[in-house]
Amino acid sequence: MAGILLESGVVLVPLACAALYVIVMSNVLLTVFGLAAVVGAGAVYRLRYHYSSGARTDLVATSKQPNDRGRKQTKEADVLDRENEDFREIVQDAQEHCDGDNETIQSSGALLSEATTPDSIKYDMEKHGGALSYDHRCFYIDGRATWVLATDFDYWRLPIALSAESENAKLAAGIADAARDTWKRALLQLKTLGFNAVRIRFHWGFHSPSKGKYDFTGSRDVGSLLALCEELNILVIACVGPFIGSDVQGGGYPFWLIQRDHIRLRHLWRSAIKLWDDRFAAAEAEWFDKIISILTKHEVVTKNAHGRGCVVVVQLENHLGAHGVLGLPLALHDETRLLAHMARERVLRVPLVTNNLNWPGDFSTFASRMWIQIEKKLRAYRIIKEPFRADIPGFTVRDIVSTPVDRDAMARITQSETAPMVALELYDTDGKQDGSFSDQIEFALSQGLSAFSLPGFFKRSSPGNVDSPLRTVCAGDDYAAVSEDGTLSPDARTARLVLYAARALEQQLAASDLVGSRPWILRANRPSVRGVSIDFLSLNAVQVRRQWEHATIGTQSSSSTTQNKSANTDYNDQLGIVAYIDGREIPVDGERELAFLFSLADAPVLGKGCSFALTGTLGPRQRGIFAANILVGEHISEDPLALTASSKEIYARVALDQGSEAWVCAEESVQSGQLFFLGKCQVSGHAEVEIVDVEHAKGHKFSFVIPKPGPGLFKVTSDSGVSVTVALLSQVALDTLAVGYGVHSCVDAKNQKDAPLAGLATAAAWGADGLTWSGVNSIDCALSRASAGKHIVAISQQQPQLESGALQPIEDSDTNADEAYSKHVVVWQFVAGGSDTSTTIESVTDFERRTTSFDNLPWKLLPTMADLETMDEINVMSWQRDLGTFAYQASDLGFNASNVVYRCQVRLKPKHVMSGKILLQLNVRHRCTLWVNGINMSGHQTFYERAGKTGLISGYIESLRNPGASTGADRWGGTATFDVTGAMRLSNAEDEEGALNEVIIIVESFGVGTQADGDNDARTPRGLISAYWHGFNFVGEDHDDSEIHDHDHDKRTEQMRAKWEICGVDVTKLSNPFNSSGFPDEATQAGWVAAVEHPLAHPQWSTRAQLNVDAGVQWLRWRLPAAPDGFASEPVFLRIIGRATVYVWANGVLLSKHHPSNTESLVLLRGGARGLQAVDSQVKVMMYGWAEDSSDSTSIPVELSLVDGNIELSNE
């Protein structure tokens, strides 16, 4: 009750903050009193966290910390000097993990002086601008306007292992090859989907399992990963952290750092209150030494074996709030200052970007505007310093569709008018709305974002224990556009077309201004569109962007781009125009044909400001990206083919010889429209097309090209010989479209040198899912039964190279050839191999089982508070120091894997029983399973996630009532009481020793806190926090209890005799600290016997295992042979149905977990774009459960079945 009263003090905080604005606007004296009130209220708020930390602050036996910081010195000496030294081993283990370091740490204060300013760490545009530059519009790489269209690529989430039969399974070379193959499959898929970049979050904890140890080999060889990105022409946003996100345990910090609680992670002393910690800064420097030395070899400003490097920007930290609780400016602005200094000190040259702001919360809300005024006052009185800003202030955007980004508001807050808009995390508010990704991409581009990353576009696999508590239980990526095995959702197919259309117009769009935002002085020597409007649609539904006047395709230098604009006279004399059309306001009762109204700069304007009009529809997604003023072959011919306007979307522009191109569009029944070319053109090909020649102002001639319904191919050729080949695709073909991008060059007739054709593709293909382009012109197809026998059509200048035997070429004369696209010199046709056999699973062998023997586990005695107190102190112990609270939590001993096992053995005589019931009260984080003398007593779960969207105050009130918070400070409550009377044993009266009773408790942790957003929660207790026995008493047994005078404590003296033990897996001693279930016997080869009663049998490849809940932890394993030839990419899942806890391994990799529910789980065993390679696999399953989940209190049916990619999956 006392704790709840203290927690209610948090109400003072918002009241004080509400008054602060008025106070600051008055006078200095009131400002001081106001700040004091806020700090006092914050102190009351922090009392809540003191009591929520398990009441272990002053009671854990540790050595004296340097400078007397951290936990106070306690009774370690008393414990070790006692006659009974049973606790010596566990105390030493805790010291090894938690104690302070003796080395002297140099103060980082010198680095935080005013000498480290934004100018001192600024990107050197003069020196490196030729390779990489930027302005408020976009980035320029080698002078070319470039978008950075990225999705997150978490290499540490991809399972990597060799064959179960491989003798080299542990060799670094074998693992490195497997890692590269796995990375390449995943990177090729995202590249084929239209992304040209990835955001890689480098996971400190993944590379550093123990203090002083770093591993950058095998599956951790990030240098090899970056080299692969360069080979595939993929840009990289490098997030070096140290904090990388709230979706991973500890935010990405290594467990050894989290365990050393004398170090303030992220400088957090208490939640939202920071005090600078030199030891934490030194640990960050150690990490930067390792990771930045790798990045500097792969910066885009660096020349290497692959041309240029791939790292375009480096992200420092992630969501490092500029404000403290409720927006108070209590955060340390020097955090970013130090990280930027360390990055530049280690010779990192590319621009530095942060992700500390949220749109619109930190830009346009009332609270943000209020705190801007408050901060101005505080800086004026020198109470706080000016914030430190990196080169580019990135931000997180939540629902850009409903809340469009305002560049002016952003520049006003960030004070960075020359930096491009970079959204390092772009997603919908709740991330679960249909069509969110395609919407977010299209609206981001239309609003001028030059770089973004989409977390969750690909479903994030969760091997091992990398996930934070929130993701482990509550937030899987069910909304992901691409499933774990690589299957595309309808939204992914739509998003792919949007990305393709954007990249086809990259030079016109990337370096562009919103029409109307700046005066438009058009210099044109040919008729050019300068205005676009759509009949029937409002002005807000049409966003028109105009190519920057000084952007010169292929010849622009970076320095002239940003600094010498006036000297750059070699500009493009026909500025590209792109119109984004949002047709959501069109009635949904039918597709409406729209009138596209264009005005020309060199032509008379007709009615309503229109020079000419085209008609068209928007297609299935009710939006469109339409181009005007596109020149084809301008680098080759003095008289290029000019597309004046189009009402037809162009999804790909493939570069051909002599400056010609091939375009991919939708056929008329999917999206209708026309093409309007300057000059008289000729049309040829298989598709039915109407061409109308017209003469416009000043004798200019134009050609209307009007396609007719149906797929096919036609060619438009100008008088100069430059041509465009247009492929019209059906909706089915568009759904399988795969565009390949590479590095192109052609002869520039004007300058007689090679000129890169940025934005153009090398090839395009359609006809089957799983098509990928690697290299400039190499095609491959992921063989599966779904693609077997499919007809593939490709467009490229040269015949595509075949990466494998997956595709077989066919001639135009072949009966299988598609006549709509045949007999054209740039069209190539193939047929996919494989077969549509009913299954790719040929056999399952060596089905075995075993049961965990608790007696053989490596137990260690675990002291409680009663073991650390003398009998004199029992009478004066407050409720904070409960005798049943354990002196060490699981993390103190390195037990950060999912499960920790506890055992209590107690001997009872009839005289010990003081009441009719024997009760055991447990407080755990997060889920426990209890056995008493071999009888399963079920268990309980203490975990809480805020339901839906809650306000600040209501959220705190909820957390007061609900212990086990998924994020933030955790309540100390959450105990559950078990009546174990019926399972306990009592000896006979003449038995002097008493009957032995054994209690086994498995506690499953859902992960440590993340230390995100000012929450000091990485060290909240995990495992069994406390255990209380009630109903028996040992007074008078083996010791003198005469000194106990407070009878309220008599019932708790049983803790003095109930000895507890603990066992688990110390993750700091593993090569991969995330690849363990926590059971010490998980890798044992002993005790396995043949399981003939429930084998996985054909044809369903399923079994219904009966899990005996009283038997404890049970294991199954079997061997799954490699996939047949030609089906290496066919995914194979393990379907799990049952109310039991189930863990799944394949070839030693912990793949996934199934928690008790009525919903099935699907675990990808192999194949797909991101699964294990299709090699011989040993699959292992671990299971245990609660008696209450069984129908007869003895067994739980658990259905296990193998499912390959051709079987429809369903929930039961």
Beta strands, then each sheet from edge to edge (+ up, - down):
strand 1: 132-134
strand 2: 139-141
strand 3: 144-146
strand 4: 148-152
strand 5: 197-201
strand 6: 235-241
strand 7: 268-270
strand 8: 273-274
strand 9: 303-304
strand 10: 307-308
strand 11: 311-316
strand 12: 352-359
strand 13: 392-398
strand 14: 422-427
strand 15: 451-454
strand 16: 512-514
strand 17: 529-534
strand 18: 542-547
strand 19: 577-582
strand 20: 594-600
strand 21: 612-616
strand 22: 623-632
strand 23: 641-646
strand 24: 652-655
strand 25: 661-666
strand 26: 675-678
strand 27: 682-685
strand 28: 689-695
strand 29: 701-707
strand 30: 712-717
strand 31: 723-729
strand 32: 738-740
strand 33: 746-748
strand 34: 753-755
strand 35: 763-766
strand 36: 771-774
strand 37: 778-781
strand 38: 791-796
strand 39: 801-802
strand 40: 807-810
strand 41: 827-832
strand 42: 845-851
strand 43: 860-862
strand 44: 899-908
strand 45: 919-925
strand 46: 927-932
strand 47: 935-941
strand 48: 975-979
strand 49: 995-1004
strand 50: 1023-1030
strand 51: 1059-1063
strand 52: 1089-1090
strand 53: 1102-1108
strand 54: 1114-1120
strand 55: 1132-1137
strand 56: 1141-1146
strand 57: 1149-1154
strand 58: 1161-1166
strand 59: 1177-1184
strand 60: 1195-1204
sheet 1: 1+ 2- 3+
sheet 2: 4+ 5+ 6+ 11+ 12+ 13+ 14+ 15+ 4+
sheet 3: 7+ 8-
sheet 4: 9+ 10-
sheet 5: 16+ 18- 19+ 22- 23+ 26- 29+ 28-
sheet 6: 17+ 20- 21+
sheet 7: 24+ 25- 31- 30+ 27-
sheet 8: 32+ 35- 38+ 41- 40+
sheet 9: 33+ 34-
sheet 10: 36+ 37- 39-
sheet 11: 52+ 42- 54+ 59- 56+ 57-
sheet 12: 43+ 51- 44+ 49- 46+ 47-
sheet 13: 48+ 45- 50+
sheet 14: 53+ 60- 55+ 58-
end
